[in-house]
Amino acid sequence: MIHDFGIVWTERGLLLSGLANTTILSVLAGVAALLLGFALTPALMSKYRPVAWAARCFVDSMRCVPFLLFAYIVYYGFPSFGVRLDNWTSGLVALTIYNAAYMAEILRGAWMAQPREPVEAGIAFGFSDIKLFRRIILPPLLLAAGPVIGNQVIQIIKDSAFLTIIALPELTHAASSIQSRHYVPFAAFITAVFLYWGLCLLIEAGVGGIGRAADVRR
């Protein structure tokens, strides 16, 4: 067993490269999904039924489709419509679109839970819509939704492991490559597990900081 981990250690460059790809991919997808979620949230809350219905259909469809299947659709299905993406871009697009639905629902719930008094006060002081959102709505919204958004980012990290099916060189793909060449499945995959765990612990630490800031604000 020690010998197996020694083999994995000799391949640490491949594992660290996979970890770097997973980190970059997850951060980019998390930020893009959050921004897209911000765009979708007003649509979910729109008073115009067609707009709200279209946004709700998108959110519900993403929440009901397994991510593995959606990644297949993006990578293998989009070329049928003339949209050809490399495996890295396909993975980023799949993670972003899929998790934007969850981000939108998280933000909608946090928005609905915000007290109306500060918003009404901002309107009374003549704040424009943009200034009202930036100064009054956004800060408490992000603090309230921060821990749940952090949990969703952790889910993005875990979802990224499925992208090994499209040969994206992320962490799981690196571990699979090591075990296929050296036949050390336990050592390769348990090392990957601990690397995923360390990455998620960093996210949890950030979420904890947001939670403490929210407690101080309250």
C-alpha positions as semicolon CSV with decimal commas, in nm:
position;residue;x (nm);y (nm);z (nm)
1;M;0,000;0,000;0,000
2;I;0,284;0,242;0,086
3;H;0,440;0,155;-0,249
4;D;0,111;0,249;-0,422
5;F;0,111;0,592;-0,261
6;G;0,477;0,628;-0,359
7;I;0,371;0,578;-0,721
8;V;0,103;0,843;-0,683
9;W;0,365;1,077;-0,535
10;T;0,581;1,039;-0,846
11;E;0,276;1,153;-1,048
12;R;0,206;1,452;-0,823
13;G;0,259;1,694;-1,109
14;L;-0,035;1,543;-1,296
15;L;-0,254;1,553;-0,984
16;L;-0,163;1,914;-0,908
17;S;-0,233;2,010;-1,267
18;G;-0,574;1,843;-1,238
19;L;-0,636;2,021;-0,907
20;A;-0,545;2,354;-1,066
21;N;-0,785;2,291;-1,354
22;T;-1,061;2,194;-1,111
23;T;-1,001;2,508;-0,905
24;I;-0,995;2,744;-1,203
25;L;-1,297;2,578;-1,362
26;S;-1,497;2,586;-1,038
27;V;-1,414;2,950;-0,962
28;L;-1,501;3,067;-1,314
29;A;-1,820;2,861;-1,321
30;G;-1,920;2,980;-0,974
31;V;-1,875;3,348;-1,062
32;A;-2,046;3,312;-1,401
33;A;-2,334;3,111;-1,252
34;L;-2,381;3,374;-0,979
35;L;-2,391;3,658;-1,233
36;L;-2,636;3,466;-1,450
37;G;-2,837;3,390;-1,139
38;F;-2,856;3,763;-1,065
39;A;-2,995;3,818;-1,415
40;L;-3,250;3,539;-1,372
41;T;-3,373;3,638;-1,026
42;P;-3,575;3,944;-1,136
43;A;-3,727;3,731;-1,413
44;L;-3,837;3,471;-1,158
45;M;-4,002;3,749;-0,955
46;S;-4,145;3,934;-1,256
47;K;-4,508;4,042;-1,253
48;Y;-4,526;3,957;-1,624
49;R;-4,638;3,596;-1,640
50;P;-4,464;3,500;-1,968
51;V;-4,128;3,622;-1,830
52;A;-4,176;3,452;-1,494
53;W;-4,299;3,134;-1,663
54;A;-3,996;3,118;-1,899
55;A;-3,752;3,173;-1,611
56;R;-3,930;2,915;-1,396
57;C;-3,922;2,658;-1,679
58;F;-3,547;2,706;-1,718
59;V;-3,479;2,678;-1,345
60;D;-3,700;2,371;-1,302
61;S;-3,555;2,198;-1,609
62;M;-3,197;2,243;-1,486
63;R;-3,288;2,125;-1,136
64;C;-3,454;1,811;-1,272
65;V;-3,187;1,705;-1,526
66;P;-2,884;1,509;-1,397
67;F;-2,567;1,708;-1,449
68;L;-2,392;1,415;-1,615
69;L;-2,662;1,403;-1,883
70;F;-2,651;1,781;-1,930
71;A;-2,273;1,769;-1,979
72;Y;-2,324;1,505;-2,248
73;I;-2,580;1,730;-2,419
74;V;-2,346;2,031;-2,421
75;Y;-2,043;1,840;-2,548
76;Y;-2,204;1,592;-2,787
77;G;-2,541;1,755;-2,859
78;F;-2,453;2,119;-2,930
79;P;-2,249;2,028;-3,244
80;S;-2,577;1,906;-3,398
81;F;-2,681;2,273;-3,401
82;G;-2,347;2,393;-3,535
83;V;-2,206;2,490;-3,194
84;R;-1,871;2,317;-3,148
85;L;-1,688;2,368;-2,820
86;D;-1,366;2,214;-2,693
87;N;-1,385;1,999;-2,381
88;W;-1,269;2,278;-2,144
89;T;-1,521;2,531;-2,276
90;S;-1,795;2,268;-2,281
91;G;-1,728;2,188;-1,916
92;L;-1,735;2,554;-1,818
93;V;-2,058;2,619;-2,011
94;A;-2,227;2,311;-1,866
95;L;-2,131;2,399;-1,506
96;T;-2,234;2,762;-1,550
97;I;-2,575;2,707;-1,707
98;Y;-2,664;2,417;-1,480
99;N;-2,573;2,591;-1,156
100;A;-2,714;2,929;-1,258
101;A;-3,058;2,780;-1,198
102;Y;-2,966;2,696;-0,839
103;M;-2,804;3,037;-0,786
104;A;-3,118;3,212;-0,913
105;E;-3,337;3,016;-0,675
106;I;-3,101;3,087;-0,383
107;L;-3,101;3,459;-0,459
108;R;-3,477;3,468;-0,508
109;G;-3,532;3,312;-0,167
110;A;-3,286;3,550;0,000
111;W;-3,441;3,848;-0,178
112;M;-3,792;3,753;-0,069
113;A;-3,673;3,722;0,291
114;Q;-3,526;4,074;0,303
115;P;-3,721;4,334;0,505
116;R;-3,904;4,595;0,296
117;E;-3,831;4,894;0,523
118;P;-3,477;4,972;0,395
119;V;-3,597;4,950;0,034
120;E;-3,891;5,179;0,102
121;A;-3,658;5,423;0,279
122;G;-3,425;5,423;-0,022
123;I;-3,715;5,495;-0,255
124;A;-3,829;5,776;-0,024
125;F;-3,480;5,933;-0,042
126;G;-3,496;5,925;-0,422
127;F;-3,246;5,648;-0,497
128;S;-3,247;5,537;-0,861
129;D;-3,315;5,170;-0,936
130;I;-2,945;5,094;-0,990
131;K;-2,832;5,285;-0,681
132;L;-3,111;5,130;-0,475
133;F;-3,002;4,781;-0,578
134;R;-2,629;4,848;-0,529
135;R;-2,650;5,031;-0,196
136;I;-2,962;4,894;-0,024
137;I;-3,051;4,554;-0,168
138;L;-2,724;4,390;-0,274
139;P;-2,511;4,403;0,047
140;P;-2,764;4,235;0,281
141;L;-2,870;4,002;0,000
142;L;-2,517;3,868;-0,048
143;L;-2,461;3,838;0,327
144;A;-2,788;3,647;0,373
145;A;-2,733;3,420;0,072
146;G;-2,353;3,385;0,119
147;P;-2,348;3,056;0,313
148;V;-2,590;2,890;0,071
149;I;-2,397;3,025;-0,229
150;G;-2,082;2,877;-0,072
151;N;-2,254;2,540;-0,046
152;Q;-2,346;2,566;-0,413
153;V;-1,985;2,639;-0,505
154;I;-1,889;2,319;-0,322
155;Q;-2,151;2,141;-0,533
156;I;-1,990;2,290;-0,845
157;I;-1,654;2,147;-0,735
158;K;-1,812;1,803;-0,695
159;D;-2,001;1,831;-1,025
160;S;-1,674;1,909;-1,203
161;A;-1,565;1,548;-1,139
162;F;-1,827;1,432;-1,392
163;L;-1,642;1,621;-1,665
164;T;-1,391;1,338;-1,682
165;I;-1,642;1,183;-1,928
166;I;-1,547;1,448;-2,185
167;A;-1,174;1,404;-2,117
168;L;-1,139;1,739;-1,943
169;P;-0,807;1,719;-1,754
170;E;-0,947;1,793;-1,408
171;L;-0,864;1,616;-1,081
172;T;-1,074;1,302;-1,125
173;H;-0,942;1,259;-1,479
174;A;-0,586;1,288;-1,349
175;A;-0,648;1,025;-1,078
176;S;-0,811;0,794;-1,332
177;S;-0,513;0,836;-1,565
178;I;-0,270;0,742;-1,286
179;Q;-0,464;0,432;-1,185
180;S;-0,505;0,315;-1,546
181;R;-0,130;0,335;-1,609
182;H;-0,005;0,206;-1,274
183;Y;-0,302;0,000;-1,147
184;V;-0,318;0,170;-0,806
185;P;-0,690;0,260;-0,788
186;F;-0,718;0,300;-0,410
187;A;-0,410;0,520;-0,371
188;A;-0,495;0,733;-0,676
189;F;-0,858;0,795;-0,592
190;I;-0,817;0,838;-0,215
191;T;-0,552;1,102;-0,286
192;A;-0,798;1,278;-0,515
193;V;-1,062;1,258;-0,239
194;F;-0,833;1,437;0,006
195;L;-0,748;1,703;-0,250
196;Y;-1,121;1,764;-0,313
197;W;-1,171;1,775;0,062
198;G;-0,897;2,036;0,106
199;L;-1,049;2,250;-0,170
200;C;-1,394;2,230;-0,010
201;L;-1,247;2,319;0,331
202;L;-1,119;2,644;0,181
203;I;-1,469;2,724;0,056
204;E;-1,614;2,638;0,396
205;A;-1,366;2,875;0,563
206;G;-1,479;3,153;0,330
207;V;-1,844;3,073;0,401
208;G;-1,771;3,086;0,774
209;G;-1,623;3,434;0,731
210;I;-1,934;3,551;0,545
211;G;-2,153;3,404;0,818
212;R;-1,960;3,592;1,088
213;A;-1,985;3,916;0,888
214;A;-2,361;3,864;0,855
215;D;-2,390;3,808;1,232
216;V;-2,200;4,130;1,302
217;R;-2,420;4,323;1,059
218;R;-2,733;4,194;1,233
